Amino acid sequence: MIVRDQGDSWQLVAQPHHGDVCGDIVRAWGNDRFAAPRGLESLATAARRHDDGWSVWERSPDVDLGAGRPLNVFDVGTEIHLAFYRAMIVAVADEDPYAGVLASMHGAGLYNGRYGTQSEFTMNLTEAWREQVEAYVAERTATHDARAAELGIPEDQRWVEYKLLQVSDRLCLYFCLNDLEAGTEADLAPVPVDYDGDEAIMAIRPAGPWQVSLAPYPFADPELELTLRRKVLPKQSWGSRHEFAAAYDAAPFEDRAIALRPG
């Protein structure tokens, strides 16, 4: 669950719906400046499914009763999200082996600053689980080179497409965590431009309510429309986790269109 405080309400985006937007970003990627993904189908599968494990938890989402705040993806305990990511990787690899490699890299990268591409990022790490997390990252990382080689995926392609997966994830997180009515500026890097090592810093700027400009702009469509599915819950006090989960289940889904255009 990706949670944003809207003042008098909470915006809630389920992880599979976040994944749908990531998959749409990947499928639209590529123009005269930006190379289209070589492993498009596998990358799109990894982008769409990279957080599928969370759907188990989201069947009965939790809340901090003291603060009256729904629990965010970043608030859930280490032992829970380790189990989620292990299950997700197995399921994705069963559908598409190369997508499984990319999903595995994503799952490990959450604990090491996305392999150094976003060093300030970290999942909530319970100290008691540090040893298990380090073992998990080492276990996952050890499989990536050999499995990609078995599949005939060159190393440079794998790393570019891993970074594209992270760009799709981070761009969608920007949509989920910022007020797209008022607009918030941000920069995103590294953004792969091609398979020769060229990378860019992408400026994300508000261009109107639910409209965002990107510079440089990576899509062929001069105005790309994405759909963010969300729920909005009025702020209130919930007496229990079950009461909150019932309120979440009863709230309708809303589809918000987000327009992307060149900056």
C-alpha angles and dihedrals in degrees: 000000000000109000129197126184108229096181101253096023145030124244109213124192118185116225096242089054089049087051092053090059091047090053091050091051092053093047091052094047120119140059139152091307103030121060115234113240113273092208093043100153094047093044091048090051091050091047093048095046105030093109099033092119091071092066089081092059092041092062084077108016120197134231137204096239094193094054094032089229128133110240114259125219087255093056099058118107122264096242090057099050093043088059091046094052094046090054093045093052093052092048095047093046089052090057097041122000096208091046085054091057091051091046090049091051089051092050092051094041092061088073099045105045093275089299090309096307092108105020094175092059121095137157118236103276121200105215092223088061098048094103092050091048092051090049091049093051092047092047093050095043092051091061100049102077095044096044094047090049091052088053093048094244112150115231094239091053092048094052094046090051092045088055091048088053089053092048091053090048095047094044091052091046087055089055092048099044103040133071103254091186094062098024133228128214121231141160124222126200152212097028113174113232098181143343094269096076100269111144135176142203109238117214112213112200135171114253099177136310108332089353124115132184122211126200117220093027116217104191133089092219107081089217115026118193119207126186121224114197113207146153125227120208122189112237114261142136116274120203096209145359089259092054090052093046090051091051090049092050091050095050114096123238117250124202114213120191116223117199118209121195139165116282 
